Amino acid sequence: MKLKLGRRAASLAAVVALTTAGVGLAAGGASAADAVQLTTSHWVGIYNGPSTASGKVIPDQGDLTTDLLPGWSVMAQCWTVGQSIDNLGDTWYKVSDENRGYGWGDAPLPGYVFAGYVDDNAHSVNRDPNIPQC
């Protein structure tokens, strides 16, 4: 009897775990699959937070910058408010991936990019339903 009860408890625990995981997936959440590809319009740094003071995900190496060049891409998951730069607003995208012109995935992400330099804020602050507020 004790063995049957133990198996039933384990089975019940497995069903609860799978059901909970399924509900979590159905409810959604920001993931790489939910991201929107945006092409950069300026030189764009990828930062640890929505501020240049948070430091770059990959620090510059002397005179060599690690910024993305105009025409390269990021995968934006959501937007948030952060540091205001050059009178272009204070909106930043949380990014899950980046493409430096030769393929996806160099930087250890997630990271943040200033929306004013990525796409002149074209997809931020509820302008794109596929990029929600973080």
N, C-alpha and C positions, 0 to 999 in steps of 0.2 A: 504494500500500500504506500509506503514511504517513497519508494522508487517511482511509482506512477505519479504521485503528487509532485515530485521534483521535476519530472519530465513535463508535466502539465504547466508548472510554473515557468519553466524555461521556454516552452512553446508560447505561452501567453506573453512573456517578456519580449520574445522575438517579434510577435505580431504587433505589439505596442510600439516597438522601436521602428519597424517598417512603416507602420501607419503614421507615426510622428514624422518620419523622414519624408513621406509622401505629402503630408500636409505642408511641410516646410517648402518643398519644391513647388507645390501648387500655388502657395502664397507668393512666391517669387522673391526676388532680392537682387541686388546688383551683382552681376557676374560678368565674366568676359563675354559670354554669349549675348548678354543684354547691351553690350556697348555699341556705339555708333562711330563709324570711321569719319574723322575730320581731317582735312588737309590744312597744313599750317600756311599762314600768310606772311609770317615774319620769322626771325630767329626766335626759337622758343626753348626755354630751359624747363627741365622736369624737376620739380622740387618735392621734398618730403612732406610738405604741408602747403596750404594755400597762402604762402608768403615767401618772398625771397630770403627772409631771415631764417627760414627752416633748413636752408641748405639744399644743394642739388642732390638728386638720387645718385648720379655719377659726377663727382666733383671735377671741375676743370683741371687740366694738367698743364700748369704753367701758362704759356700763351695759347695752348690748344683748348678750344671750347668744346663742351659736350652738348651744346644746344642743337636742337633740330633745325635744319635749314628750311627756308620757304619751299613748299611743295612736298615736304615729307608728311607723314601721317601719324595720328594718335587714335586710339580707340577710347572715346569718352563714355564713362559709365553714368556720371551724374555731375551736377554743378553745385558749387557752394560759394559762399561769400568769404572773401579774404582781403589781402592787401590791395589797395587801389594803386594803380600804376599809370603814369603819364596821362591822366585825365581820361583814361579809356575804361573806367569802371573798376569794380572790385570783385568780379566774378571769375572763378577758377573752375576748371574741369578736373574731376578725378579720372585718371586714365589707367587702363589695365594693360595696354600694350602700345608699342611705338614702332614705326617703320622708318628707318633712316635711308631709304632708297634702295636697299639691297636685301630687304627681308624683315620680318617681324621678330621682335623679342630680344633686344640687346640689354635693355635696362632692367634692374631689379625693381619691378613695380608691384603694387600701385604707386602712383605719384600724382602730382598736381601740376597743371600747366595754366598759365594765365589766358583766359578766354579772349581778351582783347588782342593778344598776339597770335592766337591760333586762327580764329576766323572772324575777328572783329565783333565778337559777341553774337554772331548770327544764330547760334543754337542754344544760347544760355537763357536763364531766367524764364523758363516755361515757353520759349519760342519753338522748341522741338519736343513733342510729347514723348519721344523715345529717349530723351535725356532729362530725367527728373531731378529734382533737388535732392542732394545727398541726405 
